[in-house]
Amino acid sequence: MTTFSSENFHTICDTLATNDKDLTSVIATYGYPPMWTRPNTFESLVHIILEQQVSLASALATLNKLRERIKTITPEGVLTLSDEELKACYFSRQKTAYVRYLADAILKGSIDLSSIANLPNDDVRSTLSQLKGVGNWTIDVYLMFVLQRVDVFPIGDLAAVNALKQLKKLPADTSREALLEIALNWQPYRTVATMLLWHFYLSRRAKK
């Protein structure tokens, strides 16, 4: 299981750029991307669940509101809150259910995040997909940010997909299969290539 770290991140970026002139241009124009990582904690997985289908700013506001309410975000702390209290922290009904289910699974021992860290990607996927509300996008982000697995392309991530289309000047209706085929050229470093895509996407938006 290959991972990226502060020791090899820029080297991987350079390797990708050597083989892809569009990624070369991202680094030349905007510099290296941030190395986005998060600790392997309940809070990190809650944060990723909150980011499903909403803006990053909205998810962070919800996470911060929860932190204000219970100080440390733990399974026990979340389960002490009523539906109304979670709603006051900006939780939707769906995400209340998902986060409660996760907290319960961790407390019962059916999910052990420290053990998951040692599993191959496919086993991480099959373990986490048993959780209510946890699908491929959530697992992809967990593999990339938390476990720092180096070769994941999150085809369900709109920002990554839109950035890829913009960078490669592809038609808006380019198929999912065609995008996955392009991403194959970045093996075995598709995670870091995705971080370059996000960096491109966010940098362009910031300039506008």
Salt bridges, closest charged atoms under 4 A:
ASP20 OD2 - LYS168 NZ 2.73
ASP22 OD1 - LYS21 NZ 3.87
ASP22 OD2 - LYS168 NZ 2.98
GLU43 OE2 - ARG67 NH2 2.51
GLU51 OE2 - ARG38 NH2 2.77
GLU51 OE2 - HIS47 NE2 3.31
GLU68 OE1 - LYS65 NZ 3.83
ASP83 OD1 - ARG100 NH1 2.59
GLU85 OE2 - ARG69 NH1 3.52
ASP104 OD2 - LYS108 NZ 2.94
ASP140 OD1 - ARG125 NH2 2.71
ASP151 OD1 - ARG190 NE 2.84
